[in-house]
Amino acid sequence: MRLAFRLLTLLTLTLLATACRDEQAGPKPRTKALPPPAQARVLDAAPGDLTYRSGATFAGGAVRYLGTRVSPQVAAPGQAVKLEHYFEAVRAVPRGWKFFVHVVDPASGQMMVNADHDFAGGAAPLGTWPVGKVVEDVHTVSMPPAPSRVVLGFWQGDERLAVDDPNAHAGDNRMLGPQLGGGPPPLPEYTVRRAAKAPVIDGELDDAVWKDAAPVFLRGSFDGRQPSLRTEARLAYDDQHLYVAFDVEDPDVWGTLRERDAPIYEQEVVEIFLDANADGRTYNEMQVSPHNVNFDAYFPARRQGMDLSWDSGMKTAVKVRGTLDNPEDRDEGWRVEMRIPFARLAEVPNLPPKKGERWRFNLYRLEHVERRQVEGQSFSPLFVGDFHALPRFGWLVFE
């Protein structure tokens, strides 16, 4: 028994040793390397080749924004643009403030890119900066389809760190940063011809006036690209009225709203905005849905004081080429005619308009592709998600 026990013990130890040797055979398993922790770059001074210099301060002079280096300085839409921001802590700043960077439309302030991120990859949040030193933040943004402006700052909860210098203030405690891109693209013009005979408002678009009117095709409202569906528009006028025609390609013509001045802009519509005296403030908005529901409003200023009691007096007609509200079949589209009395519009300079008179205006279409994805179209591309971007309205020139 004792001999058997010794033999069993020896065999067990031999097997364990063999097992240990087998586990250690060959190359050792490799441990997946972890990325190095982010490190903040701390400098004695900002680089000398900044493409944008500021010097403006936040929080009563506690934080100084020195400027940004932009590369490349000229970029095509969609191209990656590197932004290197430089700040200095003039004195100790409380912790807890986060960094934000917005790329906005210079005219309206509408956000085009939200580039919020942790400062220096999270390695140097505000409040940890060494006083008297310069800290660097580097990131990239995609160049918007139009010239834009970088604004930046710091936020905590519902507050933003106060911008001290009003000349560097972009509103809402956002500090002005560098511009991206060159000047804005030129505004398009449409020369509206006088109608020898007024069209019959029936949605057919077979009147002689429409054959004589110049066609214009709407583009993507945000970037000016070719839209997925065609929208053709034409305009004409006489002493009393402005006439507008839309020919809309649409495989699914639909709408659920039936009441006048209902928010049909939340569904599929065609629209015209008119700023008759071209002051960039007072304007009228008129819309028509596939069910020939009308919406009209007067605005005393951009997106302010919307007056739905204003009555444009317009007459409209819609002709649907397909079946309304049936997603099971494929429609061709719909046509719209609008007759808008000049006398009802806000601040019309002359009745009737004089030859060569120039109004500001835009034409729009809202399409819900497959009733889900919203696509905006316009005569003059806006490059922001706001149909009320008045500085991007085109010109309506009376022949």
Contacts in CASP RR format, 6 or more apart in sequence:
PFRMAT RR
TARGET T0000
AUTHOR 0000-0000-0000
METHOD contacts of the structure
MODEL  1
MRLAFRLLTLLTLTLLATACRDEQAGPKPRTKALPPPAQARVLDAAPGDL
TYRSGATFAGGAVRYLGTRVSPQVAAPGQAVKLEHYFEAVRAVPRGWKFF
VHVVDPASGQMMVNADHDFAGGAAPLGTWPVGKVVEDVHTVSMPPAPSRV
VLGFWQGDERLAVDDPNAHAGDNRMLGPQLGGGPPPLPEYTVRRAAKAPV
IDGELDDAVWKDAAPVFLRGSFDGRQPSLRTEARLAYDDQHLYVAFDVED
PDVWGTLRERDAPIYEQEVVEIFLDANADGRTYNEMQVSPHNVNFDAYFP
ARRQGMDLSWDSGMKTAVKVRGTLDNPEDRDEGWRVEMRIPFARLAEVPN
LPPKKGERWRFNLYRLEHVERRQVEGQSFSPLFVGDFHALPRFGWLVFE
37 123 0 8 1.000
38 120 0 8 1.000
38 121 0 8 1.000
38 122 0 8 1.000
38 123 0 8 1.000
39 120 0 8 1.000
39 123 0 8 1.000
40 119 0 8 1.000
40 120 0 8 1.000
40 123 0 8 1.000
40 124 0 8 1.000
40 135 0 8 1.000
40 136 0 8 1.000
41 120 0 8 1.000
41 135 0 8 1.000
41 136 0 8 1.000
42 124 0 8 1.000
42 130 0 8 1.000
42 133 0 8 1.000
42 134 0 8 1.000
42 135 0 8 1.000
42 136 0 8 1.000
43 86 0 8 1.000
43 133 0 8 1.000
43 134 0 8 1.000
43 135 0 8 1.000
43 136 0 8 1.000
44 133 0 8 1.000
44 134 0 8 1.000
45 134 0 8 1.000
46 66 0 8 1.000
46 67 0 8 1.000
46 86 0 8 1.000
46 88 0 8 1.000
46 134 0 8 1.000
47 69 0 8 1.000
47 84 0 8 1.000
47 86 0 8 1.000
49 69 0 8 1.000
50 66 0 8 1.000
50 67 0 8 1.000
50 68 0 8 1.000
50 69 0 8 1.000
50 86 0 8 1.000
51 68 0 8 1.000
51 69 0 8 1.000
51 70 0 8 1.000
51 71 0 8 1.000
51 73 0 8 1.000
51 178 0 8 1.000
52 67 0 8 1.000
52 68 0 8 1.000
52 69 0 8 1.000
52 70 0 8 1.000
52 177 0 8 1.000
52 178 0 8 1.000
52 179 0 8 1.000
53 66 0 8 1.000
53 67 0 8 1.000
54 65 0 8 1.000
54 66 0 8 1.000
54 67 0 8 1.000
54 68 0 8 1.000
54 168 0 8 1.000
54 175 0 8 1.000
54 176 0 8 1.000
54 177 0 8 1.000
55 64 0 8 1.000
55 65 0 8 1.000
55 66 0 8 1.000
55 67 0 8 1.000
55 168 0 8 1.000
56 64 0 8 1.000
56 65 0 8 1.000
56 163 0 8 1.000
56 164 0 8 1.000
56 165 0 8 1.000
56 167 0 8 1.000
56 168 0 8 1.000
56 175 0 8 1.000
56 176 0 8 1.000
57 63 0 8 1.000
57 64 0 8 1.000
57 65 0 8 1.000
57 90 0 8 1.000
57 164 0 8 1.000
57 165 0 8 1.000
58 64 0 8 1.000
58 65 0 8 1.000
58 153 0 8 1.000
58 154 0 8 1.000
58 161 0 8 1.000
58 162 0 8 1.000
58 163 0 8 1.000
58 164 0 8 1.000
58 175 0 8 1.000
59 93 0 8 1.000
59 161 0 8 1.000
59 162 0 8 1.000
59 164 0 8 1.000
60 162 0 8 1.000
60 164 0 8 1.000
61 90 0 8 1.000
61 91 0 8 1.000
61 164 0 8 1.000
62 89 0 8 1.000
62 90 0 8 1.000
62 91 0 8 1.000
62 92 0 8 1.000
62 93 0 8 1.000
63 87 0 8 1.000
63 88 0 8 1.000
63 89 0 8 1.000
63 90 0 8 1.000
63 93 0 8 1.000
63 126 0 8 1.000
63 154 0 8 1.000
63 161 0 8 1.000
64 87 0 8 1.000
64 88 0 8 1.000
64 90 0 8 1.000
65 85 0 8 1.000
65 86 0 8 1.000
65 87 0 8 1.000
65 152 0 8 1.000
65 153 0 8 1.000
65 168 0 8 1.000
65 175 0 8 1.000
65 177 0 8 1.000
66 86 0 8 1.000
66 87 0 8 1.000
66 88 0 8 1.000
66 134 0 8 1.000
67 85 0 8 1.000
67 86 0 8 1.000
67 177 0 8 1.000
67 178 0 8 1.000
68 83 0 8 1.000
68 84 0 8 1.000
68 85 0 8 1.000
68 86 0 8 1.000
68 150 0 8 1.000
68 177 0 8 1.000
68 178 0 8 1.000
69 82 0 8 1.000
69 83 0 8 1.000
69 84 0 8 1.000
69 86 0 8 1.000
70 81 0 8 1.000
70 82 0 8 1.000
70 83 0 8 1.000
70 178 0 8 1.000
70 180 0 8 1.000
71 81 0 8 1.000
71 82 0 8 1.000
71 84 0 8 1.000
72 79 0 8 1.000
72 81 0 8 1.000
74 181 0 8 1.000
74 182 0 8 1.000
75 81 0 8 1.000
75 143 0 8 1.000
75 180 0 8 1.000
75 181 0 8 1.000
76 143 0 8 1.000
77 143 0 8 1.000
77 144 0 8 1.000
77 145 0 8 1.000
77 146 0 8 1.000
77 223 0 8 1.000
78 142 0 8 1.000
78 143 0 8 1.000
78 144 0 8 1.000
78 145 0 8 1.000
79 142 0 8 1.000
79 143 0 8 1.000
80 140 0 8 1.000
80 141 0 8 1.000
80 142 0 8 1.000
80 143 0 8 1.000
81 140 0 8 1.000
81 141 0 8 1.000
81 142 0 8 1.000
81 143 0 8 1.000
81 180 0 8 1.000
82 138 0 8 1.000
82 139 0 8 1.000
82 140 0 8 1.000
83 101 0 8 1.000
83 115 0 8 1.000
83 138 0 8 1.000
83 139 0 8 1.000
83 140 0 8 1.000
83 141 0 8 1.000
83 150 0 8 1.000
83 178 0 8 1.000
84 136 0 8 1.000
84 137 0 8 1.000
84 138 0 8 1.000
85 101 0 8 1.000
85 136 0 8 1.000
85 137 0 8 1.000
85 138 0 8 1.000
85 152 0 8 1.000
86 134 0 8 1.000
86 135 0 8 1.000
86 136 0 8 1.000
87 129 0 8 1.000
87 134 0 8 1.000
87 135 0 8 1.000
87 137 0 8 1.000
88 129 0 8 1.000
88 132 0 8 1.000
88 133 0 8 1.000
88 134 0 8 1.000
88 135 0 8 1.000
89 127 0 8 1.000
89 129 0 8 1.000
89 130 0 8 1.000
89 131 0 8 1.000
89 132 0 8 1.000
89 133 0 8 1.000
89 135 0 8 1.000
90 131 0 8 1.000
90 132 0 8 1.000
91 131 0 8 1.000
92 127 0 8 1.000
92 131 0 8 1.000
93 126 0 8 1.000
93 127 0 8 1.000
93 129 0 8 1.000
94 127 0 8 1.000
95 125 0 8 1.000
95 126 0 8 1.000
95 127 0 8 1.000
95 128 0 8 1.000
96 125 0 8 1.000
96 126 0 8 1.000
96 127 0 8 1.000
96 156 0 8 1.000
97 125 0 8 1.000
97 126 0 8 1.000
97 127 0 8 1.000
97 154 0 8 1.000
97 155 0 8 1.000
97 156 0 8 1.000
97 161 0 8 1.000
98 116 0 8 1.000
98 118 0 8 1.000
98 119 0 8 1.000
98 125 0 8 1.000
98 126 0 8 1.000
98 154 0 8 1.000
98 155 0 8 1.000
98 156 0 8 1.000
99 116 0 8 1.000
99 117 0 8 1.000
99 118 0 8 1.000
99 119 0 8 1.000
99 125 0 8 1.000
99 126 0 8 1.000
99 137 0 8 1.000
99 152 0 8 1.000
99 153 0 8 1.000
99 154 0 8 1.000
100 116 0 8 1.000
100 152 0 8 1.000
100 153 0 8 1.000
100 154 0 8 1.000
100 155 0 8 1.000
100 160 0 8 1.000
100 174 0 8 1.000
101 115 0 8 1.000
101 116 0 8 1.000
101 117 0 8 1.000
101 139 0 8 1.000
101 141 0 8 1.000
101 150 0 8 1.000
101 151 0 8 1.000
101 152 0 8 1.000
101 153 0 8 1.000
102 111 0 8 1.000
102 113 0 8 1.000
102 114 0 8 1.000
102 115 0 8 1.000
102 116 0 8 1.000
102 150 0 8 1.000
102 151 0 8 1.000
102 152 0 8 1.000
102 174 0 8 1.000
103 111 0 8 1.000
103 112 0 8 1.000
103 113 0 8 1.000
103 115 0 8 1.000
103 141 0 8 1.000
103 144 0 8 1.000
103 148 0 8 1.000
103 149 0 8 1.000
103 150 0 8 1.000
103 151 0 8 1.000
103 180 0 8 1.000
104 110 0 8 1.000
104 111 0 8 1.000
104 112 0 8 1.000
104 148 0 8 1.000
104 149 0 8 1.000
104 150 0 8 1.000
104 151 0 8 1.000
104 170 0 8 1.000
105 112 0 8 1.000
105 146 0 8 1.000
105 148 0 8 1.000
105 149 0 8 1.000
105 383 0 8 1.000
105 384 0 8 1.000
105 389 0 8 1.000
106 147 0 8 1.000
106 148 0 8 1.000
106 149 0 8 1.000
106 179 0 8 1.000
106 184 0 8 1.000
107 184 0 8 1.000
107 389 0 8 1.000
107 391 0 8 1.000
107 392 0 8 1.000
108 302 0 8 1.000
108 384 0 8 1.000
108 386 0 8 1.000
108 389 0 8 1.000
108 390 0 8 1.000
108 391 0 8 1.000
109 149 0 8 1.000
109 170 0 8 1.000
109 384 0 8 1.000
110 384 0 8 1.000
110 385 0 8 1.000
110 386 0 8 1.000
110 389 0 8 1.000
111 384 0 8 1.000
112 144 0 8 1.000
112 146 0 8 1.000
112 148 0 8 1.000
112 383 0 8 1.000
112 384 0 8 1.000
113 141 0 8 1.000
113 142 0 8 1.000
113 144 0 8 1.000
113 148 0 8 1.000
115 139 0 8 1.000
115 141 0 8 1.000
117 139 0 8 1.000
118 125 0 8 1.000
119 125 0 8 1.000
119 126 0 8 1.000
119 135 0 8 1.000
119 137 0 8 1.000
120 135 0 8 1.000
120 136 0 8 1.000
120 137 0 8 1.000
120 138 0 8 1.000
121 137 0 8 1.000
124 135 0 8 1.000
124 137 0 8 1.000
126 154 0 8 1.000
126 161 0 8 1.000
129 135 0 8 1.000
141 180 0 8 1.000
143 180 0 8 1.000
143 181 0 8 1.000
144 180 0 8 1.000
144 383 0 8 1.000
145 222 0 8 1.000
145 223 0 8 1.000
145 224 0 8 1.000
145 225 0 8 1.000
145 381 0 8 1.000
145 383 0 8 1.000
146 184 0 8 1.000
146 185 0 8 1.000
146 223 0 8 1.000
146 381 0 8 1.000
146 383 0 8 1.000
147 179 0 8 1.000
147 180 0 8 1.000
147 181 0 8 1.000
147 182 0 8 1.000
147 183 0 8 1.000
147 184 0 8 1.000
148 179 0 8 1.000
148 180 0 8 1.000
148 181 0 8 1.000
149 170 0 8 1.000
149 176 0 8 1.000
149 177 0 8 1.000
149 178 0 8 1.000
149 179 0 8 1.000
149 180 0 8 1.000
150 177 0 8 1.000
150 178 0 8 1.000
150 179 0 8 1.000
150 180 0 8 1.000
151 170 0 8 1.000
151 174 0 8 1.000
151 175 0 8 1.000
151 176 0 8 1.000
151 177 0 8 1.000
152 174 0 8 1.000
152 175 0 8 1.000
152 177 0 8 1.000
153 160 0 8 1.000
153 161 0 8 1.000
153 163 0 8 1.000
153 173 0 8 1.000
153 174 0 8 1.000
153 175 0 8 1.000
154 160 0 8 1.000
154 161 0 8 1.000
155 161 0 8 1.000
160 172 0 8 1.000
160 173 0 8 1.000
160 174 0 8 1.000
161 173 0 8 1.000
162 173 0 8 1.000
163 169 0 8 1.000
163 171 0 8 1.000
163 173 0 8 1.000
163 174 0 8 1.000
163 175 0 8 1.000
168 175 0 8 1.000
168 176 0 8 1.000
169 175 0 8 1.000
169 176 0 8 1.000
170 176 0 8 1.000
184 383 0 8 1.000
184 392 0 8 1.000
185 381 0 8 1.000
187 380 0 8 1.000
187 392 0 8 1.000
187 393 0 8 1.000
187 394 0 8 1.000
187 395 0 8 1.000
188 379 0 8 1.000
188 380 0 8 1.000
188 394 0 8 1.000
188 395 0 8 1.000
189 394 0 8 1.000
189 395 0 8 1.000
189 396 0 8 1.000
189 397 0 8 1.000
190 214 0 8 1.000
190 216 0 8 1.000
190 235 0 8 1.000
190 361 0 8 1.000
190 379 0 8 1.000
190 394 0 8 1.000
190 395 0 8 1.000
190 396 0 8 1.000
190 397 0 8 1.000
191 214 0 8 1.000
191 397 0 8 1.000
191 398 0 8 1.000
191 399 0 8 1.000
192 213 0 8 1.000
192 235 0 8 1.000
192 236 0 8 1.000
192 237 0 8 1.000
192 242 0 8 1.000
192 396 0 8 1.000
192 397 0 8 1.000
192 398 0 8 1.000
192 399 0 8 1.000
193 212 0 8 1.000
193 213 0 8 1.000
193 214 0 8 1.000
193 236 0 8 1.000
193 237 0 8 1.000
193 399 0 8 1.000
194 236 0 8 1.000
194 237 0 8 1.000
194 238 0 8 1.000
194 398 0 8 1.000
194 399 0 8 1.000
195 209 0 8 1.000
195 212 0 8 1.000
195 236 0 8 1.000
195 237 0 8 1.000
195 238 0 8 1.000
195 243 0 8 1.000
196 208 0 8 1.000
196 209 0 8 1.000
196 212 0 8 1.000
197 207 0 8 1.000
197 208 0 8 1.000
197 209 0 8 1.000
198 209 0 8 1.000
198 238 0 8 1.000
198 241 0 8 1.000
198 243 0 8 1.000
198 339 0 8 1.000
199 207 0 8 1.000
199 209 0 8 1.000
199 210 0 8 1.000
199 236 0 8 1.000
199 243 0 8 1.000
199 245 0 8 1.000
199 337 0 8 1.000
199 339 0 8 1.000
200 207 0 8 1.000
201 315 0 8 1.000
201 316 0 8 1.000
201 317 0 8 1.000
201 337 0 8 1.000
201 338 0 8 1.000
201 339 0 8 1.000
202 317 0 8 1.000
202 319 0 8 1.000
202 337 0 8 1.000
203 245 0 8 1.000
203 317 0 8 1.000
203 318 0 8 1.000
203 319 0 8 1.000
203 335 0 8 1.000
203 336 0 8 1.000
203 337 0 8 1.000
204 319 0 8 1.000
204 335 0 8 1.000
204 337 0 8 1.000
205 245 0 8 1.000
205 247 0 8 1.000
205 319 0 8 1.000
205 335 0 8 1.000
205 337 0 8 1.000
209 236 0 8 1.000
209 243 0 8 1.000
210 234 0 8 1.000
210 236 0 8 1.000
210 245 0 8 1.000
212 236 0 8 1.000
213 234 0 8 1.000
213 235 0 8 1.000
213 236 0 8 1.000
213 245 0 8 1.000
214 234 0 8 1.000
215 232 0 8 1.000
215 233 0 8 1.000
215 234 0 8 1.000
216 232 0 8 1.000
216 233 0 8 1.000
216 234 0 8 1.000
216 363 0 8 1.000
216 379 0 8 1.000
217 230 0 8 1.000
217 231 0 8 1.000
217 232 0 8 1.000
217 233 0 8 1.000
218 227 0 8 1.000
218 231 0 8 1.000
218 232 0 8 1.000
218 233 0 8 1.000
218 363 0 8 1.000
218 364 0 8 1.000
218 365 0 8 1.000
218 377 0 8 1.000
218 378 0 8 1.000
218 379 0 8 1.000
219 225 0 8 1.000
219 226 0 8 1.000
219 227 0 8 1.000
219 377 0 8 1.000
219 378 0 8 1.000
219 379 0 8 1.000
219 381 0 8 1.000
220 226 0 8 1.000
220 227 0 8 1.000
220 375 0 8 1.000
220 376 0 8 1.000
220 377 0 8 1.000
220 378 0 8 1.000
220 381 0 8 1.000
221 364 0 8 1.000
221 376 0 8 1.000
221 377 0 8 1.000
221 378 0 8 1.000
221 381 0 8 1.000
221 382 0 8 1.000
221 385 0 8 1.000
221 387 0 8 1.000
222 376 0 8 1.000
222 381 0 8 1.000
222 382 0 8 1.000
222 383 0 8 1.000
222 384 0 8 1.000
222 385 0 8 1.000
223 381 0 8 1.000
223 383 0 8 1.000
224 381 0 8 1.000
224 383 0 8 1.000
227 367 0 8 1.000
227 375 0 8 1.000
227 376 0 8 1.000
227 377 0 8 1.000
228 367 0 8 1.000
228 369 0 8 1.000
228 375 0 8 1.000
229 248 0 8 1.000
229 249 0 8 1.000
229 250 0 8 1.000
229 251 0 8 1.000
229 367 0 8 1.000
229 369 0 8 1.000
229 375 0 8 1.000
230 247 0 8 1.000
230 248 0 8 1.000
230 249 0 8 1.000
231 246 0 8 1.000
231 247 0 8 1.000
231 248 0 8 1.000
231 249 0 8 1.000
231 270 0 8 1.000
231 365 0 8 1.000
231 377 0 8 1.000
232 246 0 8 1.000
232 247 0 8 1.000
233 244 0 8 1.000
233 245 0 8 1.000
233 246 0 8 1.000
233 247 0 8 1.000
233 270 0 8 1.000
233 363 0 8 1.000
233 379 0 8 1.000
234 244 0 8 1.000
234 245 0 8 1.000
235 242 0 8 1.000
235 243 0 8 1.000
235 244 0 8 1.000
235 245 0 8 1.000
235 396 0 8 1.000
236 242 0 8 1.000
236 243 0 8 1.000
237 243 0 8 1.000
237 352 0 8 1.000
237 353 0 8 1.000
237 398 0 8 1.000
238 352 0 8 1.000
239 352 0 8 1.000
240 341 0 8 1.000
240 342 0 8 1.000
240 343 0 8 1.000
240 352 0 8 1.000
241 339 0 8 1.000
241 340 0 8 1.000
241 341 0 8 1.000
241 342 0 8 1.000
242 274 0 8 1.000
242 338 0 8 1.000
242 339 0 8 1.000
242 340 0 8 1.000
242 342 0 8 1.000
243 337 0 8 1.000
243 338 0 8 1.000
243 339 0 8 1.000
243 340 0 8 1.000
244 272 0 8 1.000
244 336 0 8 1.000
244 337 0 8 1.000
244 338 0 8 1.000
244 340 0 8 1.000
244 363 0 8 1.000
245 335 0 8 1.000
245 336 0 8 1.000
245 337 0 8 1.000
245 338 0 8 1.000
246 270 0 8 1.000
246 288 0 8 1.000
246 335 0 8 1.000
246 336 0 8 1.000
246 363 0 8 1.000
246 365 0 8 1.000
247 335 0 8 1.000
248 270 0 8 1.000
248 333 0 8 1.000
248 334 0 8 1.000
248 335 0 8 1.000
248 336 0 8 1.000
248 365 0 8 1.000
249 332 0 8 1.000
249 333 0 8 1.000
250 268 0 8 1.000
250 290 0 8 1.000
250 331 0 8 1.000
250 332 0 8 1.000
250 333 0 8 1.000
250 334 0 8 1.000
250 367 0 8 1.000
251 330 0 8 1.000
251 331 0 8 1.000
251 332 0 8 1.000
251 333 0 8 1.000
252 327 0 8 1.000
252 330 0 8 1.000
252 331 0 8 1.000
252 370 0 8 1.000
252 371 0 8 1.000
253 268 0 8 1.000
253 290 0 8 1.000
253 320 0 8 1.000
253 322 0 8 1.000
253 323 0 8 1.000
253 324 0 8 1.000
253 325 0 8 1.000
253 331 0 8 1.000
253 333 0 8 1.000
253 334 0 8 1.000
254 267 0 8 1.000
254 268 0 8 1.000
254 290 0 8 1.000
254 324 0 8 1.000
254 325 0 8 1.000
254 326 0 8 1.000
254 327 0 8 1.000
254 371 0 8 1.000
255 264 0 8 1.000
255 267 0 8 1.000
255 268 0 8 1.000
255 289 0 8 1.000
255 290 0 8 1.000
255 291 0 8 1.000
255 324 0 8 1.000
255 325 0 8 1.000
256 267 0 8 1.000
256 325 0 8 1.000
257 263 0 8 1.000
257 264 0 8 1.000
257 266 0 8 1.000
257 267 0 8 1.000
257 289 0 8 1.000
257 291 0 8 1.000
257 293 0 8 1.000
258 291 0 8 1.000
258 293 0 8 1.000
259 293 0 8 1.000
260 293 0 8 1.000
260 294 0 8 1.000
260 295 0 8 1.000
261 294 0 8 1.000
261 295 0 8 1.000
261 296 0 8 1.000
261 297 0 8 1.000
261 308 0 8 1.000
262 293 0 8 1.000
262 295 0 8 1.000
263 295 0 8 1.000
264 287 0 8 1.000
264 289 0 8 1.000
264 293 0 8 1.000
264 295 0 8 1.000
265 271 0 8 1.000
265 287 0 8 1.000
265 295 0 8 1.000
265 366 0 8 1.000
267 289 0 8 1.000
267 366 0 8 1.000
267 368 0 8 1.000
268 289 0 8 1.000
268 290 0 8 1.000
268 366 0 8 1.000
268 367 0 8 1.000
268 368 0 8 1.000
269 287 0 8 1.000
269 288 0 8 1.000
269 289 0 8 1.000
269 295 0 8 1.000
269 364 0 8 1.000
269 365 0 8 1.000
269 366 0 8 1.000
270 287 0 8 1.000
270 288 0 8 1.000
270 336 0 8 1.000
270 363 0 8 1.000
270 364 0 8 1.000
270 365 0 8 1.000
271 285 0 8 1.000
271 286 0 8 1.000
271 287 0 8 1.000
271 288 0 8 1.000
271 363 0 8 1.000
271 364 0 8 1.000
271 365 0 8 1.000
271 366 0 8 1.000
271 387 0 8 1.000
272 285 0 8 1.000
272 286 0 8 1.000
272 338 0 8 1.000
272 340 0 8 1.000
272 361 0 8 1.000
272 362 0 8 1.000
272 363 0 8 1.000
272 364 0 8 1.000
273 283 0 8 1.000
273 284 0 8 1.000
273 285 0 8 1.000
273 286 0 8 1.000
273 361 0 8 1.000
273 362 0 8 1.000
273 364 0 8 1.000
273 387 0 8 1.000
273 388 0 8 1.000
273 393 0 8 1.000
274 283 0 8 1.000
274 284 0 8 1.000
274 286 0 8 1.000
274 340 0 8 1.000
274 345 0 8 1.000
274 359 0 8 1.000
274 360 0 8 1.000
274 361 0 8 1.000
274 396 0 8 1.000
275 281 0 8 1.000
275 282 0 8 1.000
275 283 0 8 1.000
275 359 0 8 1.000
275 360 0 8 1.000
275 361 0 8 1.000
275 390 0 8 1.000
275 393 0 8 1.000
276 283 0 8 1.000
276 284 0 8 1.000
276 345 0 8 1.000
276 346 0 8 1.000
276 347 0 8 1.000
276 348 0 8 1.000
276 349 0 8 1.000
276 359 0 8 1.000
277 346 0 8 1.000
277 347 0 8 1.000
277 348 0 8 1.000
277 349 0 8 1.000
277 359 0 8 1.000
278 358 0 8 1.000
278 359 0 8 1.000
278 360 0 8 1.000
279 347 0 8 1.000
280 302 0 8 1.000
280 360 0 8 1.000
280 390 0 8 1.000
280 391 0 8 1.000
280 393 0 8 1.000
281 300 0 8 1.000
281 301 0 8 1.000
281 302 0 8 1.000
281 390 0 8 1.000
282 298 0 8 1.000
282 299 0 8 1.000
282 300 0 8 1.000
282 301 0 8 1.000
282 346 0 8 1.000
282 347 0 8 1.000
283 298 0 8 1.000
283 299 0 8 1.000
283 346 0 8 1.000
283 360 0 8 1.000
283 390 0 8 1.000
284 296 0 8 1.000
284 297 0 8 1.000
284 298 0 8 1.000
284 299 0 8 1.000
284 310 0 8 1.000
284 312 0 8 1.000
284 345 0 8 1.000
284 346 0 8 1.000
285 295 0 8 1.000
285 296 0 8 1.000
285 297 0 8 1.000
285 299 0 8 1.000
286 294 0 8 1.000
286 295 0 8 1.000
286 296 0 8 1.000
286 312 0 8 1.000
286 314 0 8 1.000
286 338 0 8 1.000
286 340 0 8 1.000
287 294 0 8 1.000
287 295 0 8 1.000
287 296 0 8 1.000
288 294 0 8 1.000
288 295 0 8 1.000
288 316 0 8 1.000
288 318 0 8 1.000
288 336 0 8 1.000
288 338 0 8 1.000
289 295 0 8 1.000
289 318 0 8 1.000
290 318 0 8 1.000
290 320 0 8 1.000
290 324 0 8 1.000
290 334 0 8 1.000
291 318 0 8 1.000
291 324 0 8 1.000
292 316 0 8 1.000
292 317 0 8 1.000
292 318 0 8 1.000
294 312 0 8 1.000
294 314 0 8 1.000
294 316 0 8 1.000
296 308 0 8 1.000
296 310 0 8 1.000
296 311 0 8 1.000
296 312 0 8 1.000
296 313 0 8 1.000
296 314 0 8 1.000
297 306 0 8 1.000
297 307 0 8 1.000
297 308 0 8 1.000
297 310 0 8 1.000
298 306 0 8 1.000
298 307 0 8 1.000
298 310 0 8 1.000
298 346 0 8 1.000
299 305 0 8 1.000
299 306 0 8 1.000
299 307 0 8 1.000
299 388 0 8 1.000
300 307 0 8 1.000
302 388 0 8 1.000
302 390 0 8 1.000
303 388 0 8 1.000
311 344 0 8 1.000
312 340 0 8 1.000
312 341 0 8 1.000
312 344 0 8 1.000
312 345 0 8 1.000
313 340 0 8 1.000
313 341 0 8 1.000
313 344 0 8 1.000
314 338 0 8 1.000
314 339 0 8 1.000
314 340 0 8 1.000
314 341 0 8 1.000
314 344 0 8 1.000
315 338 0 8 1.000
315 339 0 8 1.000
316 336 0 8 1.000
316 337 0 8 1.000
316 338 0 8 1.000
316 339 0 8 1.000
317 336 0 8 1.000
317 337 0 8 1.000
318 334 0 8 1.000
318 335 0 8 1.000
318 336 0 8 1.000
319 334 0 8 1.000
319 335 0 8 1.000
320 331 0 8 1.000
320 333 0 8 1.000
320 334 0 8 1.000
321 331 0 8 1.000
321 332 0 8 1.000
321 333 0 8 1.000
321 334 0 8 1.000
321 335 0 8 1.000
322 329 0 8 1.000
322 331 0 8 1.000
322 332 0 8 1.000
322 333 0 8 1.000
323 329 0 8 1.000
323 331 0 8 1.000
327 371 0 8 1.000
342 348 0 8 1.000
342 351 0 8 1.000
342 352 0 8 1.000
342 353 0 8 1.000
343 351 0 8 1.000
349 357 0 8 1.000
350 357 0 8 1.000
353 359 0 8 1.000
353 398 0 8 1.000
354 398 0 8 1.000
355 398 0 8 1.000
355 399 0 8 1.000
356 397 0 8 1.000
356 398 0 8 1.000
356 399 0 8 1.000
357 397 0 8 1.000
357 398 0 8 1.000
358 395 0 8 1.000
358 396 0 8 1.000
358 397 0 8 1.000
358 398 0 8 1.000
359 395 0 8 1.000
359 396 0 8 1.000
359 398 0 8 1.000
360 390 0 8 1.000
360 393 0 8 1.000
360 394 0 8 1.000
360 395 0 8 1.000
360 396 0 8 1.000
361 379 0 8 1.000
361 393 0 8 1.000
361 394 0 8 1.000
361 395 0 8 1.000
361 396 0 8 1.000
362 378 0 8 1.000
362 379 0 8 1.000
362 380 0 8 1.000
362 382 0 8 1.000
362 387 0 8 1.000
362 392 0 8 1.000
362 393 0 8 1.000
362 394 0 8 1.000
363 378 0 8 1.000
363 379 0 8 1.000
364 376 0 8 1.000
364 377 0 8 1.000
364 378 0 8 1.000
364 379 0 8 1.000
364 387 0 8 1.000
365 376 0 8 1.000
365 377 0 8 1.000
365 378 0 8 1.000
366 374 0 8 1.000
366 375 0 8 1.000
366 376 0 8 1.000
366 377 0 8 1.000
367 374 0 8 1.000
367 375 0 8 1.000
367 376 0 8 1.000
367 377 0 8 1.000
368 374 0 8 1.000
368 375 0 8 1.000
369 375 0 8 1.000
378 387 0 8 1.000
379 394 0 8 1.000
380 392 0 8 1.000
380 393 0 8 1.000
380 394 0 8 1.000
381 392 0 8 1.000
382 389 0 8 1.000
382 392 0 8 1.000
383 389 0 8 1.000
383 392 0 8 1.000
384 392 0 8 1.000
END
